[in-house]
Amino acid sequence: MGEWWYNHKTGEVEEGKVSLGSDRDGPFSSREEAAHAPQIAAERARKWAEDEARGN
């Protein structure tokens, strides 16, 4: 089983560490999960912002 990465510079899913670390997010356990990286990041950011607003 390989690691999957989302290259936020190109919008491509990559198997393994193909591109520069500064251009990719991951690792993810599957291609499908990596493909949803932008949505995962947006959801995490939303939750963090809510926590900050509550003073947590």
C-alpha positions as a Markdown table, in Angstrom:
| # | Residue | x | y | z |
|---|---|---|---|---|
| 1 | Met | 0.0 | 0.0 | 0.0 |
| 2 | Gly | 1.4 | 3.4 | -1.0 |
| 3 | Glu | 0.9 | 6.8 | 0.3 |
| 4 | Trp | -1.2 | 9.3 | -1.7 |
| 5 | Trp | -0.7 | 13.0 | -1.9 |
| 6 | Tyr | -2.6 | 15.9 | -3.3 |
| 7 | Asn | -0.6 | 18.4 | -5.2 |
| 8 | His | -2.3 | 21.7 | -4.5 |
| 9 | Lys | -0.2 | 23.5 | -7.1 |
| 10 | Thr | -1.4 | 21.2 | -10.0 |
| 11 | Gly | -4.6 | 19.8 | -8.5 |
| 12 | Glu | -3.3 | 16.3 | -9.2 |
| 13 | Val | -3.3 | 13.3 | -7.0 |
| 14 | Glu | 0.1 | 11.6 | -6.8 |
| 15 | Glu | 1.2 | 8.2 | -5.5 |
| 16 | Gly | 4.3 | 8.6 | -3.4 |
| 17 | Lys | 6.4 | 11.7 | -2.9 |
| 18 | Val | 6.6 | 12.8 | -6.5 |
| 19 | Ser | 6.6 | 16.6 | -6.1 |
| 20 | Leu | 8.1 | 19.1 | -3.7 |
| 21 | Gly | 6.8 | 18.9 | -0.1 |
| 22 | Ser | 5.7 | 22.5 | -0.2 |
| 23 | Asp | 3.4 | 21.7 | -3.1 |
| 24 | Arg | 1.6 | 18.7 | -1.7 |
| 25 | Asp | -0.7 | 17.8 | 1.2 |
| 26 | Gly | -0.9 | 14.4 | 2.8 |
| 27 | Pro | -0.2 | 11.6 | 3.1 |
| 28 | Phe | -3.6 | 10.0 | 2.6 |
| 29 | Ser | -4.4 | 6.3 | 2.7 |
| 30 | Ser | -6.2 | 6.2 | -0.6 |
| 31 | Arg | -6.4 | 8.0 | -4.0 |
| 32 | Glu | -10.0 | 8.9 | -3.2 |
| 33 | Glu | -9.2 | 10.5 | 0.1 |
| 34 | Ala | -6.3 | 12.5 | -1.5 |
| 35 | Ala | -8.6 | 13.7 | -4.2 |
| 36 | His | -10.8 | 15.3 | -1.5 |
| 37 | Ala | -7.9 | 17.1 | 0.2 |
| 38 | Pro | -9.2 | 20.6 | -0.6 |
| 39 | Gln | -12.6 | 19.8 | 1.0 |
| 40 | Ile | -10.9 | 18.1 | 4.0 |
| 41 | Ala | -8.7 | 21.2 | 4.5 |
| 42 | Ala | -11.6 | 23.6 | 4.2 |
| 43 | Glu | -13.6 | 21.6 | 6.7 |
| 44 | Arg | -10.7 | 21.5 | 9.2 |
| 45 | Ala | -10.1 | 25.3 | 8.8 |
| 46 | Arg | -13.8 | 25.9 | 9.4 |
| 47 | Lys | -13.8 | 23.9 | 12.6 |
| 48 | Trp | -10.6 | 25.6 | 13.8 |
| 49 | Ala | -12.1 | 29.0 | 13.1 |
| 50 | Glu | -15.2 | 28.0 | 15.1 |
| 51 | Asp | -13.1 | 26.8 | 18.0 |
| 52 | Glu | -11.1 | 30.1 | 17.9 |
| 53 | Ala | -14.3 | 32.1 | 17.9 |
| 54 | Arg | -15.5 | 30.2 | 21.0 |
| 55 | Gly | -12.1 | 30.8 | 22.7 |
| 56 | Asn | -11.0 | 27.2 | 22.7 |
